Amino acid sequence: MNPRQGTEVLLDTAGSPFAGAAQLQSVVARIASVQESIQDVLTGLAQLAAGGEDRVARVSSMLGDGDCAQRDLAAAHRQIEEKLNALIGVVDCLVRGNQGLPR
């Protein structure tokens, strides 16, 4: 029996000798409504959680890409620094009158 069937049984108070049947019917209807609302909220939370996992995976991927780009940038920086140091050495030797320049 699903929850809706149980609610229908409780809501069917026609011919019930119970004096508070109408109040009971109202309370059961309210409980069913709240239960449906809670189910909607739980469904929404599950969807948010699934979206969160996707976002975490994308951010993790971006961080990995950033690490790779940072390593490439550091390597390029080292090459530029080496070339600038060599150029500075050549210019220094030229300014000082070709002292120590390789021929």
OpenMM code with the backbone's topology and positions (N, CA, C; nanometers):
from openmm import Vec3, app, unit

residues = "MET ASN PRO ARG GLN GLY THR GLU VAL LEU LEU ASP THR ALA GLY SER PRO PHE ALA GLY ALA ALA GLN LEU GLN SER VAL VAL ALA ARG ILE ALA SER VAL GLN GLU SER ILE GLN ASP VAL LEU THR GLY LEU ALA GLN LEU ALA ALA GLY GLY GLU ASP ARG VAL ALA ARG VAL SER SER MET LEU GLY ASP GLY ASP CYS ALA GLN ARG ASP LEU ALA ALA ALA HIS ARG GLN ILE GLU GLU LYS LEU ASN ALA LEU ILE GLY VAL VAL ASP CYS LEU VAL ARG GLY ASN GLN GLY LEU PRO ARG".split()
positions = [
    Vec3(0.0852, -0.1173, 0.0000),
    Vec3(0.0000, 0.0000, 0.0000),
    Vec3(0.0898, 0.1236, 0.0000),
    Vec3(0.0659, 0.2140, -0.0930),
    Vec3(0.1445, 0.3378, -0.0959),
    Vec3(0.0849, 0.4387, 0.0010),
    Vec3(0.1591, 0.5433, 0.0354),
    Vec3(0.1102, 0.6413, 0.1333),
    Vec3(-0.0217, 0.7063, 0.0931),
    Vec3(-0.0437, 0.7257, -0.0359),
    Vec3(-0.1665, 0.7897, -0.0828),
    Vec3(-0.2882, 0.7010, -0.0546),
    Vec3(-0.2738, 0.5681, -0.0723),
    Vec3(-0.3843, 0.4765, -0.0445),
    Vec3(-0.4217, 0.4813, 0.1032),
    Vec3(-0.3218, 0.4854, 0.1895),
    Vec3(-0.3485, 0.4935, 0.3322),
    Vec3(-0.4226, 0.6210, 0.3675),
    Vec3(-0.3878, 0.7306, 0.3033),
    Vec3(-0.4539, 0.8580, 0.3274),
    Vec3(-0.5994, 0.8520, 0.2809),
    Vec3(-0.6228, 0.7891, 0.1657),
    Vec3(-0.7594, 0.7784, 0.1149),
    Vec3(-0.8482, 0.6992, 0.2095),
    Vec3(-0.7940, 0.5936, 0.2687),
    Vec3(-0.8709, 0.5143, 0.3637),
    Vec3(-0.9095, 0.6000, 0.4836),
    Vec3(-0.8130, 0.6790, 0.5333),
    Vec3(-0.8415, 0.7635, 0.6494),
    Vec3(-0.9363, 0.8775, 0.6153),
    Vec3(-0.9306, 0.9261, 0.4924),
    Vec3(-1.0162, 1.0377, 0.4536),
    Vec3(-1.1595, 0.9940, 0.4249),
    Vec3(-1.1792, 0.8671, 0.3980),
    Vec3(-1.3134, 0.8165, 0.3680),
    Vec3(-1.3872, 0.7915, 0.4993),
    Vec3(-1.4523, 0.8968, 0.5503),
    Vec3(-1.5190, 0.8881, 0.6805),
    Vec3(-1.6704, 0.8851, 0.6674),
    Vec3(-1.7200, 0.8655, 0.5478),
    Vec3(-1.8653, 0.8613, 0.5281),
    Vec3(-1.9232, 0.7458, 0.6088),
    Vec3(-2.0237, 0.7741, 0.6839),
    Vec3(-2.0886, 0.6717, 0.7640),
    Vec3(-2.0108, 0.6352, 0.8892),
    Vec3(-1.9089, 0.7120, 0.9224),
    Vec3(-1.8298, 0.6827, 1.0411),
    Vec3(-1.9059, 0.7264, 1.1653),
    Vec3(-1.9116, 0.6420, 1.2671),
    Vec3(-1.9806, 0.6801, 1.3891),
    Vec3(-1.8975, 0.7755, 1.4739),
    Vec3(-1.7729, 0.7949, 1.4362),
    Vec3(-1.6825, 0.8793, 1.5143),
    Vec3(-1.7241, 1.0251, 1.5011),
    Vec3(-1.7444, 1.0945, 1.6138),
    Vec3(-1.7931, 1.2322, 1.6117),
    Vec3(-1.6900, 1.3296, 1.5545),
    Vec3(-1.5611, 1.3046, 1.5719),
    Vec3(-1.4573, 1.3965, 1.5243),
    Vec3(-1.4029, 1.3580, 1.3891),
    Vec3(-1.4809, 1.2854, 1.3101),
    Vec3(-1.4327, 1.2378, 1.1799),
    Vec3(-1.3929, 1.3525, 1.0882),
    Vec3(-1.4643, 1.4608, 1.0886),
    Vec3(-1.4319, 1.5749, 1.0013),
    Vec3(-1.2997, 1.6376, 1.0418),
    Vec3(-1.2773, 1.6471, 1.1736),
    Vec3(-1.1495, 1.7030, 1.2206),
    Vec3(-1.0343, 1.6095, 1.1849),
    Vec3(-1.0583, 1.4807, 1.2022),
    Vec3(-0.9559, 1.3816, 1.1675),
    Vec3(-0.9246, 1.3888, 1.0188),
    Vec3(-1.0276, 1.4036, 0.9388),
    Vec3(-1.0104, 1.4148, 0.7943),
    Vec3(-0.9246, 1.5378, 0.7608),
    Vec3(-0.9500, 1.6476, 0.8262),
    Vec3(-0.8743, 1.7703, 0.8033),
    Vec3(-0.7271, 1.7527, 0.8423),
    Vec3(-0.7033, 1.6893, 0.9553),
    Vec3(-0.5656, 1.6675, 1.0016),
    Vec3(-0.4905, 1.5748, 0.9067),
    Vec3(-0.5564, 1.4682, 0.8637),
    Vec3(-0.4922, 1.3733, 0.7714),
    Vec3(-0.4615, 1.4416, 0.6383),
    Vec3(-0.5507, 1.5246, 0.5892),
    Vec3(-0.5264, 1.5970, 0.4645),
    Vec3(-0.4068, 1.6908, 0.4794),
    Vec3(-0.3977, 1.7561, 0.5929),
    Vec3(-0.2852, 1.8474, 0.6172),
    Vec3(-0.1535, 1.7697, 0.6241),
    Vec3(-0.1554, 1.6538, 0.6916),
    Vec3(-0.0351, 1.5700, 0.7003),
    Vec3(0.0080, 1.5257, 0.5610),
    Vec3(-0.0882, 1.4862, 0.4786),
    Vec3(-0.0552, 1.4447, 0.3418),
    Vec3(0.0062, 1.5603, 0.2632),
    Vec3(-0.0473, 1.6805, 0.2807),
    Vec3(0.0048, 1.7980, 0.2114),
    Vec3(0.1483, 1.8290, 0.2558),
    Vec3(0.1705, 1.8224, 0.3871),
    Vec3(0.3052, 1.8485, 0.4398),
    Vec3(0.4025, 1.7421, 0.3913),
    Vec3(0.3575, 1.6168, 0.3853),
    Vec3(0.4439, 1.5085, 0.3380),
    Vec3(0.4840, 1.5321, 0.1927),
    Vec3(0.3915, 1.5764, 0.1098),
    Vec3(0.4242, 1.6061, -0.0298),
    Vec3(0.5234, 1.7225, -0.0386),
    Vec3(0.5052, 1.8241, 0.0446),
    Vec3(0.5973, 1.9383, 0.0455),
    Vec3(0.7371, 1.8941, 0.0855),
    Vec3(0.7453, 1.8086, 0.1865),
    Vec3(0.8754, 1.7583, 0.2317),
    Vec3(0.9416, 1.6783, 0.1198),
    Vec3(0.8642, 1.5982, 0.0485),
    Vec3(0.9185, 1.5199, -0.0623),
    Vec3(0.9730, 1.6119, -0.1711),
    Vec3(0.9016, 1.7212, -0.1999),
    Vec3(0.9497, 1.8181, -0.2994),
    Vec3(1.0814, 1.8817, -0.2553),
    Vec3(1.0897, 1.9149, -0.1277),
    Vec3(1.2127, 1.9747, -0.0750),
    Vec3(1.3281, 1.8750, -0.0848),
    Vec3(1.3032, 1.7500, -0.0493),
    Vec3(1.4086, 1.6478, -0.0567),
    Vec3(1.4546, 1.6260, -0.2005),
    Vec3(1.3614, 1.6293, -0.2934),
    Vec3(1.3975, 1.6161, -0.4351),
    Vec3(1.4858, 1.7331, -0.4791),
    Vec3(1.4477, 1.8536, -0.4379),
    Vec3(1.5292, 1.9715, -0.4708),
    Vec3(1.6678, 1.9649, -0.4105),
    Vec3(1.6769, 1.9179, -0.2869),
    Vec3(1.8083, 1.9045, -0.2221),
    Vec3(1.8952, 1.8017, -0.2937),
    Vec3(1.8342, 1.6932, -0.3369),
    Vec3(1.9095, 1.5915, -0.4105),
    Vec3(1.9640, 1.6485, -0.5411),
    Vec3(1.8834, 1.7306, -0.6087),
    Vec3(1.9291, 1.7935, -0.7333),
    Vec3(2.0429, 1.8918, -0.7075),
    Vec3(2.0322, 1.9675, -0.5983),
    Vec3(2.1402, 2.0607, -0.5630),
    Vec3(2.2687, 1.9853, -0.5318),
    Vec3(2.2564, 1.8752, -0.4601),
    Vec3(2.3751, 1.7963, -0.4249),
    Vec3(2.4421, 1.7425, -0.5507),
    Vec3(2.3630, 1.6949, -0.6450),
    Vec3(2.4196, 1.6429, -0.7699),
    Vec3(2.4898, 1.7547, -0.8465),
    Vec3(2.4303, 1.8733, -0.8499),
    Vec3(2.4930, 1.9871, -0.9168),
    Vec3(2.6207, 2.0293, -0.8474),
    Vec3(2.6247, 2.0172, -0.7159),
    Vec3(2.7440, 2.0522, -0.6392),
    Vec3(2.8613, 1.9625, -0.6734),
    Vec3(2.8349, 1.8341, -0.6920),
    Vec3(2.9414, 1.7410, -0.7282),
    Vec3(3.0002, 1.7774, -0.8638),
    Vec3(2.9138, 1.8159, -0.9575),
    Vec3(2.9615, 1.8575, -1.0904),
    Vec3(3.0491, 1.9817, -1.0795),
    Vec3(3.0065, 2.0764, -0.9963),
    Vec3(3.0843, 2.1993, -0.9798),
    Vec3(3.2197, 2.1705, -0.9177),
    Vec3(3.2233, 2.0837, -0.8187),
    Vec3(3.3501, 2.0476, -0.7543),
    Vec3(3.4430, 1.9825, -0.8567),
    Vec3(3.3893, 1.8965, -0.9400),
    Vec3(3.4712, 1.8312, -1.0430),
    Vec3(3.5267, 1.9334, -1.1418),
    Vec3(3.4431, 2.0320, -1.1818),
    Vec3(3.4911, 2.1350, -1.2751),
    Vec3(3.5980, 2.2224, -1.2124),
    Vec3(3.5792, 2.2610, -1.0869),
    Vec3(3.6791, 2.3441, -1.0186),
    Vec3(3.8095, 2.2667, -1.0042),
    Vec3(3.7994, 2.1398, -0.9693),
    Vec3(3.9192, 2.0562, -0.9564),
    Vec3(3.9943, 2.0485, -1.0895),
    Vec3(3.9191, 2.0335, -1.1971),
    Vec3(3.9804, 2.0295, -1.3302),
    Vec3(4.0485, 2.1620, -1.3629),
    Vec3(3.9821, 2.2726, -1.3284),
    Vec3(4.0412, 2.4049, -1.3533),
    Vec3(4.1693, 2.4235, -1.2733),
    Vec3(4.1694, 2.3755, -1.1502),
    Vec3(4.2904, 2.3874, -1.0683),
    Vec3(4.4045, 2.3070, -1.1290),
    Vec3(4.3728, 2.1886, -1.1801),
    Vec3(4.4743, 2.1076, -1.2466),
    Vec3(4.5293, 2.1778, -1.3690),
    Vec3(4.4391, 2.2393, -1.4469),
    Vec3(4.4821, 2.3145, -1.5650),
    Vec3(4.5680, 2.4339, -1.5230),
    Vec3(4.5301, 2.4987, -1.4132),
    Vec3(4.6071, 2.6125, -1.3628),
    Vec3(4.7464, 2.5713, -1.3190),
    Vec3(4.7585, 2.4545, -1.2554),
    Vec3(4.8897, 2.4047, -1.2145),
    Vec3(4.9784, 2.3803, -1.3364),
    Vec3(4.9209, 2.3215, -1.4396),
    Vec3(4.9971, 2.2947, -1.5625),
    Vec3(5.0418, 2.4267, -1.6265),
    Vec3(4.9524, 2.5224, -1.6334),
    Vec3(4.9863, 2.6525, -1.6919),
    Vec3(5.0928, 2.7227, -1.6083),
    Vec3(5.0851, 2.7080, -1.4767),
    Vec3(5.1846, 2.7704, -1.3891),
    Vec3(5.3225, 2.7085, -1.4114),
    Vec3(5.3275, 2.5766, -1.4285),
    Vec3(5.4569, 2.5116, -1.4564),
    Vec3(5.5139, 2.5593, -1.5899),
    Vec3(5.4276, 2.5709, -1.6917),
    Vec3(5.4731, 2.6189, -1.8230),
    Vec3(5.5239, 2.7623, -1.8133),
    Vec3(5.4538, 2.8442, -1.7376),
    Vec3(5.4946, 2.9834, -1.7196),
    Vec3(5.6288, 2.9915, -1.6462),
    Vec3(5.6484, 2.9078, -1.5454),
    Vec3(5.7750, 2.9078, -1.4717),
    Vec3(5.8899, 2.8656, -1.5623),
    Vec3(5.8671, 2.7668, -1.6478),
    Vec3(5.9722, 2.7226, -1.7411),
    Vec3(6.0062, 2.8339, -1.8402),
    Vec3(5.9040, 2.9007, -1.8921),
    Vec3(5.9278, 3.0111, -1.9855),
    Vec3(6.0013, 3.1242, -1.9147),
    Vec3(5.9672, 3.1511, -1.7912),
    Vec3(6.0341, 3.2556, -1.7139),
    Vec3(6.1824, 3.2228, -1.6966),
    Vec3(6.2120, 3.0969, -1.6658),
    Vec3(6.3532, 3.0566, -1.6510),
    Vec3(6.4303, 3.0762, -1.7816),
    Vec3(6.3692, 3.0405, -1.8947),
    Vec3(6.4362, 3.0564, -2.0239),
    Vec3(6.4620, 3.2043, -2.0533),
    Vec3(6.3642, 3.2878, -2.0284),
    Vec3(6.3811, 3.4316, -2.0516),
    Vec3(6.4904, 3.4865, -1.9609),
    Vec3(6.4908, 3.4440, -1.8365),
    Vec3(6.5931, 3.4915, -1.7423),
    Vec3(6.7332, 3.4506, -1.7877),
    Vec3(6.7469, 3.3271, -1.8360),
    Vec3(6.8776, 3.2819, -1.8851),
    Vec3(6.9224, 3.3641, -2.0058),
    Vec3(6.8298, 3.3896, -2.0969),
    Vec3(6.8633, 3.4669, -2.2162),
    Vec3(6.8972, 3.6118, -2.1811),
    Vec3(6.8226, 3.6703, -2.0872),
    Vec3(6.8526, 3.8069, -2.0450),
    Vec3(6.9886, 3.8141, -1.9767),
    Vec3(7.0198, 3.7163, -1.8933),
    Vec3(7.1507, 3.7137, -1.8281),
    Vec3(7.2631, 3.7037, -1.9308),
    Vec3(7.2435, 3.6225, -2.0342),
    Vec3(7.3444, 3.6111, -2.1400),
    Vec3(7.3583, 3.7441, -2.2145),
    Vec3(7.2465, 3.8084, -2.2443),
    Vec3(7.2495, 3.9383, -2.3130),
    Vec3(7.3179, 4.0434, -2.2267),
    Vec3(7.2856, 4.0448, -2.0981),
    Vec3(7.3492, 4.1409, -2.0074),
    Vec3(7.4996, 4.1181, -2.0050),
    Vec3(7.5409, 3.9901, -2.0056),
    Vec3(7.6844, 3.9588, -2.0076),
    Vec3(7.7517, 4.0109, -2.1338),
    Vec3(7.6875, 3.9926, -2.2469),
    Vec3(7.7436, 4.0390, -2.3738),
    Vec3(7.7523, 4.1915, -2.3749),
    Vec3(7.6442, 4.2594, -2.3344),
    Vec3(7.6436, 4.4059, -2.3329),
    Vec3(7.7481, 4.4571, -2.2353),
    Vec3(7.7620, 4.3943, -2.1207),
    Vec3(7.8615, 4.4348, -2.0219),
    Vec3(8.0025, 4.4242, -2.0800),
    Vec3(8.0287, 4.3149, -2.1501),
    Vec3(8.1613, 4.2971, -2.2109),
    Vec3(8.1865, 4.4018, -2.3193),
    Vec3(8.0837, 4.4329, -2.3982),
    Vec3(8.0985, 4.5330, -2.5037),
    Vec3(8.1256, 4.6715, -2.4443),
    Vec3(8.0529, 4.7044, -2.3370),
    Vec3(8.0701, 4.8342, -2.2729),
    Vec3(8.2069, 4.8437, -2.2123),
    Vec3(8.2588, 4.7381, -2.1558),
    Vec3(8.3880, 4.7402, -2.0873),
    Vec3(8.5054, 4.7196, -2.1872),
    Vec3(8.4772, 4.7105, -2.3118),
    Vec3(8.5850, 4.7047, -2.4096),
    Vec3(8.6219, 4.5628, -2.4493),
    Vec3(8.5274, 4.4788, -2.4733),
    Vec3(8.5480, 4.3416, -2.5212),
    Vec3(8.6336, 4.2580, -2.4286),
    Vec3(8.6323, 4.2873, -2.3033),
    Vec3(8.7100, 4.2071, -2.2089),
    Vec3(8.6316, 4.0810, -2.1753),
    Vec3(8.6875, 3.9690, -2.2011),
    Vec3(8.6288, 3.8426, -2.1644),
    Vec3(8.5240, 3.7917, -2.2602),
    Vec3(8.5092, 3.8575, -2.3765),
    Vec3(8.4138, 3.8076, -2.4739),
    Vec3(8.4714, 3.6883, -2.5465),
    Vec3(8.3928, 3.5852, -2.5601),
    Vec3(8.4415, 3.4715, -2.6391),
    Vec3(8.4502, 3.5109, -2.7852),
    Vec3(8.5526, 3.4589, -2.8539),
    Vec3(8.5711, 3.4959, -2.9958),
    Vec3(8.5468, 3.3812, -3.0858),
] * unit.nanometer
topology = app.Topology()
chain = topology.addChain("A")
for resn in residues:
    res = topology.addResidue(resn, chain)
    for name in ("N", "CA", "C"):
        topology.addAtom(name, app.Element.getBySymbol(name[0]), res)
